[in-house]
Amino acid sequence: MEKMGFKIDKLDIKTKTLFNKDGASIVQEVDIPFPKINMDIEISTDASESDLIEVKKQLAMYCPIAKVIRNSGTTINENWTKIN
Protein backbone atom coordinates (compact mmCIF):
# COMPACT_ATOMS: atom_id res chain seq x y z
CA MET A 1 0.00 0.00 0.00
CA GLU A 2 3.01 2.26 -0.25
CA LYS A 3 1.56 3.77 -3.42
CA MET A 4 -1.35 4.96 -1.24
CA GLY A 5 1.08 6.66 1.14
CA PHE A 6 1.23 4.24 4.07
CA LYS A 7 2.83 0.96 5.07
CA ILE A 8 1.29 -2.28 6.34
CA ASP A 9 3.60 -3.84 8.90
CA LYS A 10 1.52 -6.90 9.71
CA LEU A 11 -1.71 -8.46 8.53
CA ASP A 12 -3.20 -11.41 10.44
CA ILE A 13 -6.38 -13.05 9.13
CA LYS A 14 -8.37 -15.70 10.94
CA THR A 15 -11.44 -17.24 9.32
CA LYS A 16 -14.43 -19.27 10.42
CA THR A 17 -16.45 -20.85 7.65
CA LEU A 18 -19.94 -22.29 7.68
CA PHE A 19 -19.88 -25.45 5.54
CA ASN A 20 -22.95 -27.28 4.27
CA LYS A 21 -21.58 -30.82 4.00
CA ASP A 22 -24.66 -32.29 2.32
CA GLY A 23 -23.00 -32.13 -1.10
CA ALA A 24 -19.70 -33.63 0.05
CA SER A 25 -21.63 -36.35 1.92
CA ILE A 26 -23.68 -37.08 -1.22
CA VAL A 27 -26.90 -36.38 0.70
CA GLN A 28 -28.18 -33.77 -1.72
CA GLU A 29 -26.91 -31.22 -4.23
CA VAL A 30 -25.92 -27.94 -2.59
CA ASP A 31 -25.88 -24.65 -4.50
CA ILE A 32 -23.72 -22.81 -1.95
CA PRO A 33 -21.48 -25.19 0.02
CA PHE A 34 -19.91 -22.33 1.99
CA PRO A 35 -22.79 -19.92 2.76
CA LYS A 36 -20.84 -17.73 5.19
CA ILE A 37 -17.23 -16.83 5.96
CA ASN A 38 -16.35 -14.66 8.95
CA MET A 39 -12.95 -13.01 8.79
CA ASP A 40 -11.20 -11.42 11.76
CA ILE A 41 -8.49 -9.19 10.32
CA GLU A 42 -5.83 -7.55 12.47
CA ILE A 43 -3.72 -4.95 10.73
CA SER A 44 -0.68 -3.09 11.99
CA THR A 45 -0.21 0.03 9.88
CA ASP A 46 0.49 3.74 9.97
CA ALA A 47 -2.61 4.32 7.82
CA SER A 48 -5.31 6.70 9.00
CA GLU A 49 -8.89 5.54 9.55
CA SER A 50 -9.93 7.10 6.23
CA ASP A 51 -7.05 5.26 4.51
CA LEU A 52 -8.27 1.97 6.00
CA ILE A 53 -11.78 2.61 4.71
CA GLU A 54 -10.29 3.05 1.24
CA VAL A 55 -8.20 -0.14 1.59
CA LYS A 56 -11.30 -2.15 2.50
CA LYS A 57 -13.12 -0.72 -0.52
CA GLN A 58 -10.19 -1.42 -2.87
CA LEU A 59 -9.74 -4.99 -1.61
CA ALA A 60 -13.43 -5.75 -2.16
CA MET A 61 -13.14 -4.41 -5.71
CA TYR A 62 -9.82 -6.00 -6.76
CA CYS A 63 -9.14 -9.17 -4.72
CA PRO A 64 -9.69 -12.01 -7.21
CA ILE A 65 -10.24 -14.67 -4.54
CA ALA A 66 -12.85 -12.60 -2.69
CA LYS A 67 -14.62 -11.86 -5.99
CA VAL A 68 -14.85 -15.56 -6.90
CA ILE A 69 -16.10 -16.50 -3.42
CA ARG A 70 -18.66 -13.66 -3.25
CA ASN A 71 -19.88 -14.32 -6.79
CA SER A 72 -20.53 -17.95 -5.81
CA GLY A 73 -23.16 -16.73 -3.33
CA THR A 74 -21.04 -16.84 -0.17
CA THR A 75 -21.40 -13.96 2.29
CA ILE A 76 -18.07 -12.69 3.64
CA ASN A 77 -18.20 -10.75 6.90
CA GLU A 78 -15.01 -8.79 7.61
CA ASN A 79 -14.18 -7.60 11.13
CA TRP A 80 -11.15 -5.28 10.98
CA THR A 81 -9.04 -4.30 14.00
CA LYS A 82 -6.16 -1.86 13.79
CA ILE A 83 -3.34 -2.85 16.16
CA ASN A 84 -0.03 -1.24 16.99
C-alpha positions as CSV (number, residue, x, y, z in Angstrom):
1,M,0.0,0.0,0.0
2,E,3.0,2.3,-0.2
3,K,1.6,3.8,-3.4
4,M,-1.4,5.0,-1.2
5,G,1.1,6.7,1.1
6,F,1.2,4.2,4.1
7,K,2.8,1.0,5.1
8,I,1.3,-2.3,6.3
9,D,3.6,-3.8,8.9
10,K,1.5,-6.9,9.7
11,L,-1.7,-8.5,8.5
12,D,-3.2,-11.4,10.4
13,I,-6.4,-13.0,9.1
14,K,-8.4,-15.7,10.9
15,T,-11.4,-17.2,9.3
16,K,-14.4,-19.3,10.4
17,T,-16.5,-20.9,7.6
18,L,-19.9,-22.3,7.7
19,F,-19.9,-25.5,5.5
20,N,-22.9,-27.3,4.3
21,K,-21.6,-30.8,4.0
22,D,-24.7,-32.3,2.3
23,G,-23.0,-32.1,-1.1
24,A,-19.7,-33.6,0.0
25,S,-21.6,-36.4,1.9
26,I,-23.7,-37.1,-1.2
27,V,-26.9,-36.4,0.7
28,Q,-28.2,-33.8,-1.7
29,E,-26.9,-31.2,-4.2
30,V,-25.9,-27.9,-2.6
31,D,-25.9,-24.6,-4.5
32,I,-23.7,-22.8,-1.9
33,P,-21.5,-25.2,0.0
34,F,-19.9,-22.3,2.0
35,P,-22.8,-19.9,2.8
36,K,-20.8,-17.7,5.2
37,I,-17.2,-16.8,6.0
38,N,-16.4,-14.7,9.0
39,M,-12.9,-13.0,8.8
40,D,-11.2,-11.4,11.8
41,I,-8.5,-9.2,10.3
42,E,-5.8,-7.6,12.5
43,I,-3.7,-4.9,10.7
44,S,-0.7,-3.1,12.0
45,T,-0.2,0.0,9.9
46,D,0.5,3.7,10.0
47,A,-2.6,4.3,7.8
48,S,-5.3,6.7,9.0
49,E,-8.9,5.5,9.5
50,S,-9.9,7.1,6.2
51,D,-7.0,5.3,4.5
52,L,-8.3,2.0,6.0
53,I,-11.8,2.6,4.7
54,E,-10.3,3.0,1.2
55,V,-8.2,-0.1,1.6
56,K,-11.3,-2.2,2.5
57,K,-13.1,-0.7,-0.5
58,Q,-10.2,-1.4,-2.9
59,L,-9.7,-5.0,-1.6
60,A,-13.4,-5.8,-2.2
61,M,-13.1,-4.4,-5.7
62,Y,-9.8,-6.0,-6.8
63,C,-9.1,-9.2,-4.7
64,P,-9.7,-12.0,-7.2
65,I,-10.2,-14.7,-4.5
66,A,-12.9,-12.6,-2.7
67,K,-14.6,-11.9,-6.0
68,V,-14.8,-15.6,-6.9
69,I,-16.1,-16.5,-3.4
70,R,-18.7,-13.7,-3.2
71,N,-19.9,-14.3,-6.8
72,S,-20.5,-18.0,-5.8
73,G,-23.2,-16.7,-3.3
74,T,-21.0,-16.8,-0.2
75,T,-21.4,-14.0,2.3
76,I,-18.1,-12.7,3.6
77,N,-18.2,-10.8,6.9
78,E,-15.0,-8.8,7.6
79,N,-14.2,-7.6,11.1
80,W,-11.2,-5.3,11.0
81,T,-9.0,-4.3,14.0
82,K,-6.2,-1.9,13.8
83,I,-3.3,-2.9,16.2
84,N,0.0,-1.2,17.0
